[in-house]
Amino acid sequence: MSLPPLPSTRAAEVVAAGSNGLLVPPGDVEAVTGALRTLLSEPQERAAMGARALQYVRQQASSEHCLRKLEAFYLDVVNRGR
């Protein structure tokens, strides 16, 4: 079973709010409480968000994907110097 993330809004580049997790402002206890209540009261949506989060990680944050991005970055840097 996959669970959706509940990070602060600083993680907005990896969490699509309401799709693969919920975002809360840093230090906002009420927002965290509300988000947790939402996740606890909606088990089907929680499971769907968790599945989408896992899919995102497998597609966009796998070690293979990150290595390809890093390789492309270095190749770009090298090619600019020519």
N, C-alpha and C positions, 0 to 999 in steps of 0.2 A: 504494500500500500504506500502510495506517495502522498505526501502532505504539501500543501502550498506554502510558500515562504511568506513571512510577515516582517519584511525589513522596513527600515526607515525610507523616506523619500529619496535619500541619497543613493539608493540602489535602483533608481528608476530606469537606468540603462539596461538592466537585465530582467526587471519585473514589469510586465504589462498589467497595470492595476486592474483588477477585476477579471483578468484572463488567466494568468498563471501565478497569481498571488495578490496580496493586498499591501498597499503602501500606507505607512503612517508617518506623520512628522516626527522627527527626532525629539525625544523627551515628552511627547504628548501621551500621557498615561490614559486619558479618556479615549483617545483614538485607538490605542492598542487594545483597551478593554472592549470597545465597540467592534473592532475587527475580529477579536477572538470570539465574541458572542455570535457574530455573523457566521464564522466558520463552524462553531459548535452547533448552531441551530439549523444549518443547512448542509447535512452530510453528503448529499448528492453533488452539490456545487463544490464542496470542499474536495471531494474525490476527483471531480472533473478538473479543478484548478491544479490539484496535485499531479494529475496525469499530464496536463499541459506543461507544467513546470519541469517534469521529468523529460518530456519530449524536447523542450527547449535546451535543457542541459546536454542531452545526448546529441543534439544537432549543432548547437552553437557554442558549447563550452566543453566539448570533449577534448582530450589532449591532442587528438589528431587535428581537429579544427583549429585549435589554438596554435599548434605548430605550423600549420599552413599559413595562418595569418602572420605569424612572426617571420616565417621565411619570406613571404611576400613583402613585408616591411623592409627586411634587410636587403632584399634584391632591389627594391625601390631606392634605398639609400645608396647602394653601390652604383646603380645606374645613373643616379643624379651626379655622381662624382666624375663621370666619364666625359 
